[in-house]
Each structure stands twice: as C-alpha cells, then as structure tokens.
C-alpha cells in the first residue's frame, strides 16, 4: 500500500509565497513521475506541474515563471515553490505519484492541501 501526503498549504495575500510538500511512503519502489494538480471550488482539476524521475519538468502556462517544482527521488518527495501568488491560484492542491510495477502503471493520490490567496 502506498500513502501520499501533502502539506504546506495555507492562506496568503496576493504576491505572497508558499511551499508545498508531497511525500509518498509504503510499498513504492520507484516512480515514473510526480505531479501537482489543483482544483478550484466548483471547477475542473488541472495539471499545475510535473517532474519525472529523470528531472524533466513541465508547467501549466498559468504558473510558468512563478512556480518551481523539484523532487528528492530517494525520499519519494516532491515540492512546489509558489511565488507571486494570485487569487486565481486559490484551489485544493493534490499530489499524484505514478509508478510502473510488473508492467502495470499505478497512480497514487493524496487528499490535498488548500491554498487560499486573498487580501
């Protein structure tokens, strides 16, 4: 069983910063990629940023230049440094970890951490 836990959410003013953390634990042996998604209240979930085990990163256009994703592979940990936060960044942020094991790909999800940007 694999557990995924996010932390670091909170409430900040526009222009502020937050650092989200995600860590997978349990029966995980490697990962293909780790991803941050967000879902504003009443809206669809969107991919914010992702990082492969080889360090290749990808960002949504709306966060490029403001958010930075990083990972510590040996710890199955991932981080999202968020700067220049805007009210439209308000959402529940979820972490997912994808692993290929015995030829099958699995995706594990955390419960999320709330980010609120408000003056």
C-alpha angles and dihedrals in degrees: 000000000000124000123199121195129185126197141167103069123136146126122297138166121254110283092029130122138235135179118215123200131199128186131183120205139171127046099002120128104176139341137228096205143336122222142194117213129177134200121194115210110282094004137098124273116258134193110249103178141338138194129197125218086256092057100255110149134201130188138192111249090242093064103034111128092016105060128052124194123203138165143203101213097193090056096041085234130143133186137199117202107199120193132171091027118199131199088251089063088069107120147108106279117212130190124215129188122199121203132178112214127170090348096307127104119224129189121204123197136202124217094248140241124245121239117191122184112191141140 
